[in-house]
Amino acid sequence: MKNPLKLTAVHIGLFIFTGSWIVLHSGCNSETQARGTGITPTLSAVAPAPPLPVVADAATILNRTEVPILCYHQVRDFRPTDGKIGRDYIVPVANFKEQMKLLADNGYHTILPGQLYDYLAFGKELPSNPVMITFDDTRLDQFTTALPELNKYGFKAAFFIMTVSLNRPGYMSKEQVKQLSDEGHTIGSHTYDHQNVKKYTDKDWEQQVTKPSRQLKEITGKTIEYFAYPFGLWNKEAIPHLKDQGFKSVFQLYDRRDQDDPLFSVRRIIVPGAWSAAGMMRAMKSSFK
């Protein structure tokens, strides 16, 4: 019996099944036939992939209105042993509750690093009155004390994890980090053990950045795309390494943004323990332009 479909040895066919007939697409000098209905089909063209969006240049990114970004470390009441410097990184529970309430009462909407990236890189629209809430260092009170307040107002936050601390007393567990990720918060990297990025040698990048990102991906099941500099300290020499690690954007603290790579020097402000809710709001509005 004669084969109704002829192909030369070098042809590769793609069969497209559409109801009761089959169309064969093949290379040059091949024959295309239909079988089953007597209908002569037309060859379907493969649509080209849409072009990838182009990231805005540095000048465009720097010209976009900054989004206020708050940085917290510990949310707990002061202890007699807390020194002056320590209290700059500790926000009493009542203060934190008042700050979250004030943001909600004033119509602020929390955004996550991915939304900020899309806004800065591609000009995508943000909700009205955007603000980002971030937490560094993996402290347990971020989960036990801060998270319920975030949930009360439907707020989401970014948690930058120092992986050496996972499962240690006073710090979050791997299971808690996964829960945060599963509930829609962003998990970012804050290195292995909080060493100053400005002092890294080539061998430090594997230990401080590559391995923590791999571990956090294993915990969350998601690629780690955002990073926060320990102490907020950074230099231009670190940026190519962080790009090689696949990060989309990186967060510092008070310094001026890099004029060539503003996505890798996004500004935040620390909320110290002495600030009232009103004081936090004033500082937030005056710090970001």
QUITA-V671766 format. One record per pair of residues at least 24 apart in sequence whose ideal C-beta (glycine too) atoms are under 6 Angstrom apart, sorted by the first residue. I is the first residue (numbers start at 1). J is the second residue. D is the distance in Angstrom with one decimal. If there is no record, write none. Layout:
BEGIN
I:J:D
I:J:D
END
This chain:
BEGIN
6:31:5.2
53:122:5.3
55:121:4.6
56:121:5.8
58:260:5.5
58:262:5.7
61:120:5.0
61:262:4.8
62:262:5.3
64:120:5.9
66:288:4.0
66:289:5.7
67:116:5.9
67:130:5.0
68:131:4.9
68:284:4.5
68:288:4.7
69:132:4.3
69:268:4.1
70:133:5.3
70:271:5.4
71:134:5.1
71:268:4.4
71:270:4.8
72:135:5.1
72:271:5.7
73:136:5.5
73:137:5.5
74:139:5.2
74:141:5.9
75:141:4.9
75:145:4.8
75:146:4.5
76:141:4.9
87:273:4.6
88:272:4.3
90:273:4.7
91:271:5.8
91:273:5.2
92:273:6.0
93:145:5.9
97:149:5.6
98:277:3.9
99:277:4.7
99:280:5.1
100:149:4.7
100:153:6.0
102:277:4.3
102:281:6.0
104:153:4.2
110:155:4.4
110:156:5.2
112:156:5.7
112:186:4.7
113:158:5.4
113:186:5.2
113:226:4.4
117:248:5.0
117:249:5.1
133:157:4.2
134:158:4.6
135:159:4.9
136:160:4.9
136:190:5.6
136:228:5.9
137:162:5.4
138:162:5.1
138:165:4.6
138:171:4.9
138:172:5.1
140:170:5.5
140:171:5.6
140:172:5.6
143:172:5.3
143:176:4.9
156:184:5.5
156:185:5.4
157:185:5.5
158:186:4.2
158:188:5.7
159:187:5.7
160:188:4.5
160:190:3.8
160:228:4.0
161:190:5.7
162:190:4.7
162:194:5.4
163:192:5.5
163:212:4.3
163:215:5.3
164:192:5.3
164:193:4.1
174:219:5.1
177:219:5.6
178:219:5.3
178:220:5.8
181:220:4.0
187:216:5.8
187:220:5.3
188:226:3.9
188:227:5.9
189:213:5.3
189:224:5.3
189:227:4.8
190:228:5.1
191:230:5.6
194:230:4.4
196:233:5.6
197:229:5.4
197:234:5.9
197:238:4.8
198:233:5.5
198:235:5.0
205:241:5.4
209:245:5.5
239:264:4.7
END
